[in-house]
Amino acid sequence: MRKSHLLATVLLFAACQGQGSPGTSLVSAVPPFKSQEIARFNEPWAMTFLPDGRLIVSEKSGHLKLLDTASGQLGEITGLPDVAYGGQGGLGDVVLHPDFARNGWLYFSYAEPGEGELRGAAVARARLHLQGNAGQLEAVEVLWRQVPKVEGRGHYSHRLAFGPDGKLYISSGERQKFEPAQDMDSNLGKIVRLEDDGRVPSDNPFASRGGVAAQVWTLGHRNVLGLAFAADGTLWGHEMGPRGGDEFNRISAGKNYGYPIVSDGDHYDGRPIPDHRTAPQYEAPLVSWTPVISPSSLAFYRGAAFPQWQGRALIGGLSSQSLIVVAINGDTAREEARYAMGNRIREVEVAGDGTVLLLEDGKNVRLLRLLPDTDETGTQ
């Protein structure tokens, strides 16, 4: 059994048993929170807070919802382009420009139809005009597209994050095509870095190569569905492994993360993939999970409601139906706790008051707010 597989198995066992393993902190199955349903959505994918505390939620079928989290009033934001809805595709991530209060720019990702059966992720921005509990997207412009468009409906990734440098970072999945993750003539299987208007920064690690390669920040990725900056400005990402080997990675400029040459998982048809440890020239994950957790989303906790989570990475789990807490210490990271949520978790977000919001995955699913459980027994 691979070392990474053994570690993840021990952590999973500890999470189920409520016991720590040697060299790890106690992994508790008793949640320190109670949950409160706020609203329901159909196939939600992402959410982001407006400065006034209202929430924008994307639904895969091509709808943007505007939610007043206090009253539960739900409205619609119109003006989206057509999306290629189906499989893993549709409307994706949604984030605000760092200077949104001044410029009103809203950024969103989506699966874009092409010729015939070809599809690819795209990222656009638009001015958000709000009126009451509804809104309109104006001056929509596409800033980036996956190259090339390919057949299939999987592994778009298309997570978005603005960095402390003001640049826009985009995760681009390899679209279940494997080799493009290592091909610098394609931006599939990469993390991309752009200016806020879509231009390529001159200090990107491969800028001198020109073309698509100039966009690339890192390469060798499979399906990065979590992308977020920690308080110290470090970029982190997690990605779904193949058959095993989900990953949590520090994202560093110019690095190659090895897929599909190395992985801590294997192909779904049973063919082996060499472990990361066999090829140290590629960046190995700081945490690897087998059995997989199917990580869907990533946020770093900053707030007072859950002081025990301060600075931790919060990860939503799909197949694991869980909220996973990862602690980072210098060049190491480990799963610290895993909380069973009873449903697939699509998205996690930290509210301004320090409470945590979770979006379930699927149709007619809940948006939950996690509140500190003041009952010292841990019961809800």
N, C-alpha and C positions, 0 to 999 in steps of 0.2 A: 504493500500500500504506500502511496506517495506520502511524504511528510506533510505536505499541504493538505492532502485529503484527510490524514489522520487528525491534524489539528482541528479542522472544521468539524469532523465527526465528534471529537472530544467536546468542543464548544457546544455543539448541538445537544449532546447528551447532558452536559452541565445545565443548559438552558431548560431542558425538560425535567431534570432532577432537582434544580435549584441548588446545585453544589458546584463549587469552584474546582477547577483542575489545577495541577501543579503549575506554578508560573503564571496563572491567570487570576484576575479578580473574580469575586463571587458573581455568577451569572444568575439573576433572579427571574423567575417566571411570574412573580407577583408584581403587577404594574403599580407605579406610584401615582396613578391618575384615574380619574373617572371620565367617561366620554359623554358628550352631549350632541345630539343630532341638530344640525343647523338648517340643512336643506337637502334636496335630492336632485340628482342629475342623471342624464343618459350618456353613458360612455365618456365621462370626463377624462381629460388627459393632463391638464395643468391648471395652475391658478397663480395669481399675483395680486398683491394689495395695491390699491390706489392710496394716494396721500391722505384722503379723507376717511380711510378705514374700510371703504367698500372693497369688494373682491370681484375680480374678473376671472371667470372660469371658462376654459375651452372645452368643447365637446367634439369628439372625433368626426362626427357627421358634418361638421362645418358650421357650428354655432358658437358664438361668444355670448356668455351670460354675465349680467351685472347683478351682484348680490349685495344687498344691505344686510350684513351679518347680525345687526341688532334687531331689525324688524322682520327679517326673513323675506322681504320684498324682492322679487326677482324680475329683471328686465332683460332686454335683448340689445346687443350691439351689432349693427348691420354694416354692410359694405365690404365683406370678405370676398376674396376671389374664389373661383371654383376649386374644390379640393378633390383629390383622388381618394375617395373613401372606400375602405375595404381592407380586410386583413389587419395589419398593424398600421395601415395608412389612414390619413385624414388630417384634421386640424391638430396641431401639436402644441408646442410650448408658447408661452406668452410672458413677456417681461417689459418693464418700463425702462426708458432711457434714464440714465443716472440724473439727468437734469430735466426730468419729465415735467416738473412743476412750472418750468419756464417754457419748454419747447413743445410739450404735448405729444412726443413721439412714443408710440406703442409698437413693439416688435413682436412678430409672431412667425412660427414655422408651420409648414404644412406639406403634405404629399401632393405634388403637382402632376396633373396628367400630361402626357406627351403624345407622340404619334402612336397609333395602334395600341399595343399593350405596354408601352414604355411609360415609366413613372420615375419620379425622383423628388427628393426633398427640396424645398425652397424656403428662403427666409425673406420676409418683407417687413417694411415699416409703414406706418400711417399716422396721421394726426388724429387723435381721439377727441371727438367733440361730444361732450356729455350734456344731456338735457333731461332733467328730472331723473327718473330711474331707467333711462334708455340712453343709447349712444350711437354714434355714426363714425365709421372710419373714413377719413378723407385723405386725398393725395397719396394713395397707396403706391408704393414703389418696391419692386423686387430687388433685393440687394445681393442675393447669392443663390446659386443652384448647385445641386449635385451634378457632377460630370463623370461619366455619361449617365443619362437616364437608361434604366434597364428594366427588364420584365420582373415580375414578382411584386409582392406586397409586404415584404418584411424588412427589418433592420434599417429603418430610416434614421433612427436615433434622434436627430434634430433637436437636441437640448440647447438652450441658450443661456449665456451668463455674461454679464458685463464685469470686467475686471477693475481693480483699483487704478489701472492705467487708462481707463476710459475706453478700452478696446472691447469689441464684441467677439466672444468665443462661441463656436458652434461645434457640436459633436455630429459627425457624419458617419453613419453606419456603413458596413461593407456590402449591405443589401443581399446578404446570403450568397455572395459570389466569391468569397475567400481571397483570391489573389489581388484584387484591387487595393486591399489594405497595405500592400507593399509596393504598389505601382505609383510613382510620383507624377505620372501623366493623368492620374485620376485623383479626385478629392474624396473618394469613397474610402471608408475605414481610417479616417483621419479626424483630428481636431483642428479646426480652422480658426485663424485670428484675423479680424478685419477692423478697419476704422468704423465708426458708427454710421457712416454713409456708404459702406461697402467697399471702399478702396482698400488696397493691400498695404499694410504698414511697411515702411522701408527697412525696419529692423527685424522683420520675421526671419527665422533661421534659414529659410531656403529662398529668400527674396531674390537673390542674385540669379537663380535659375530661370526666373520669369514664368509665365504661363500659370497653369493651375498649381504647380509646385510652390509658387510664391505665397499662396494662401496658407500653406500647411504649417501648423505649430508642432504637432506630433503625429506619428503614424503607427500602423500596426495594431489597429483597434478592430473589434468585432461589432459590438452594439452598445454604445455608451449612452445609457439612459439617465445617468446622474452626473451633473457638472455644477460645481459650486466652489466659491472662494471661502477659505477660512479667514478668521479675523486677522491673521498675520499676512494676508495677501497671497497665500499659497493656493494654487488651483488643484482641486481633487476631482477625480472621476471614478465612477464604477461602471462596470460593463458585464453583460451576460456572457458567461462562457458557453462553450458548445455543450457536450454531454459532461457536465461537471466543470469546475474551475471558474465560477464567478469571481470577479476581481475588484479590489479597491486599490486605486493607484494615485500616487502623487504625479501630477502632470507637469513635466519639465520641458522647456523649449528644445526642439530638435531631437527629442528622444524617440526611439523605436520600441514599441511595446510587444512586438514579436508575432502577432497573429497574422497568418495561420501557421507560421513556421514552428512556434512553440505555444504551449498552453498548459494549464494544469487540468484541463479536461481532454476528452477525446471526441472524435467525430461521432455523429449520431448513428452512423452505420457500423460502429464498432472499431473502425480503423484508429490506431493510436496516433496521438500527436506528442512529440517529445516534450518533456517537462521544461519549464523555464530554467531550472537549475542546470540543464544540459547545454545551455547557450547563454552564458553570462553577458554577452554583448547586447542582449535585449533587456529592457527594463522589466523586472519581475514585480508582481503585485505585492503590496505590503500585507494584504489579507486575501486569502483565497478560500472559497467555500465549495466543498463537496461533501454531502448533498448541497445542491444549489439553493440559494435564497430567492433567485429571480429578482434582482434589485431594479426598482422602477424609478427612483427619484432620490434626491440628495439635498439636505439642508444642514447648515451648521447652526447649532443652538447658541443663541445669545439672548439672555433674559433672566428674570428673577423668579419666574413661576416654578422652574425646575432647576434649582442650583446644582444638583448632582449631574446635570447634563451640560453644564457650561463648557463651551468649546468643543463638545462632542459632535460627531457626524451622525445625523439621523437619516436612516435609509428605509424607504418603503419596500416591502417585500410582496411579490405577486404570488408565486406558487407557495411560498412560505407563510403567506397570510399573516404578516407580522410587521412590527416596527423594530428595527435593529439599531442599536446604539454602538458606535465604534469610537474608541478612545485612541487618540494619537499622542505619541510621546517621542518627539524628535524624529528619528528615522524608523521608528517602529509604530505599528498600529495593531489593535486587536479588537475583536468583538467583545464588548463589555456586558451587554444585556440584549435579550430578545423577548419581545412581548407579543403573545398571541392575540390577534385582533379578530379572528373568526371570519375574515373576508380578505380578498386580495386588495392590497393597498397600492394605488396608482401614483399618488402624489403626496408629498409632505411639505409643509410650509410653516414657518414660525411667525406668529402674529406680533404686532408691536408691543402688546402687553405681556409677551413671553409665553402665552399659551401656544399649543401646537395644533395645527389643522391637518387632518388626513382626509384625502379623497379615496373612496373605495373605487374599485374597477368593475365596470359592467353597466348594465341597464338598470335604471331606477335605483341607483345606489346613493349612499349617504355621504354627506360632508360632515365630518365629526370634529368637534373641538375637544381637545384633551385638557382637562383642568386638574390641578393638584388635588390629590385625595388627602383630605385632612384627617381622615380616620387612621389612627396610628396602627390599627390592625391590618391595614392594607385592603379591607373590604370596600366594595363600591356600593 
